[in-house]
Amino acid sequence: EDKKNSSHSDRQYLVMVQRSKELEHSQISHDIDKDLKRTFPDIMKSNTKYDIHDSLRRVLLAFAVRNNSIGYCQSMNYICGLLL
C-alpha cells in the first residue's frame, strides 16, 4: 500500500516538474532564482558533491505549478531547503 502511494506521489511530482518548464521565464522563476543565491550560502558552497540549488529550484517550481494560487512566496526557499 505504501509503495503504491509513493509511486503515485512520485509520478505526480514528475508531472509537476515537467509542467514547471512553462514557468521558465516567468516572474516566479526570476524570484526563485534571486532567492536561491541567498539560501544557506555557506552550506551550498561547501557541498560540491551535490548541488542542492538545482533540487531546491525544481521543488519550488513544482510547488508553484501545483499551487498556482500561491505560486512562490519569499522564505519558502528556507523552509524547503531545511527539508531537503
N, C-alpha and C positions, 0 to 999 in steps of 0.2 A: 504493500500500500504506500509506504513512504517513498519507495523507489519510483513508483508510478507518479506520485505528486511531484517529486523532484524533477523527473523527466519533463513533465508538463511545464513546470516553472522555468526550466532551462530553455525549453522551446519558446516560451513567451518572451524571455529575456533576449534571446537571439533575434526574434522578430522586432523587438523594440530597438535593438542595436542597429538592425538593418534599416528601420524606418528613421532612425535618428540622423541618417545621412542627409535627409531632407532639410535638416537644420544647419547644415554645414556653414553657410554664410549668413546666418541669422543673428539677431541681437543676442539671443540666448547663447549661441555658440561663442560669440565675442565676449560676453560676460563671464562665461565659464573659463575661457582661455585666460582672461585677465586675472581671475581669482586663483587659478591653478598655480600661477607663479608665486603666489603669496601663501600657499598651503603647505605648512610644515617645511619650510625651505631647508632647514638643517638636516632633517631626516631624508628628504628627497635627494639631496646632493650626495649623501653618504651611501645611498642604496643604488649602486651602479649595476648590480646584477639584475634587478627587476625595476622597471620604470613604472612606478605606481601612478604617475601622472596620466599615462595612457589609460590605465584601468579606471582611474577616477573620472576621467573625461567621458569614457564610454558609459559608466554607470549614471553620471549626471545627465548626459544627453538622453539616455534611455528613460530615465525618470521623467524628464521634460516631455518626452513623447507620450509616455503612459499617463501622465498627469498634466495634460496641456492647459488646464485651467490654472495650475500653479506655475508650471514652467520651471524656472530656476530662480531661487532666492539666494541672495548673498548669505554666506555662512553654511549653506548646505554642503559646500566642499569640505568643511571641517568635520561635520557630522559623518559624512560618507567616508572621509579619509581615515577617521578613527575606526570605523567598522571594517575597512579593508585591511 
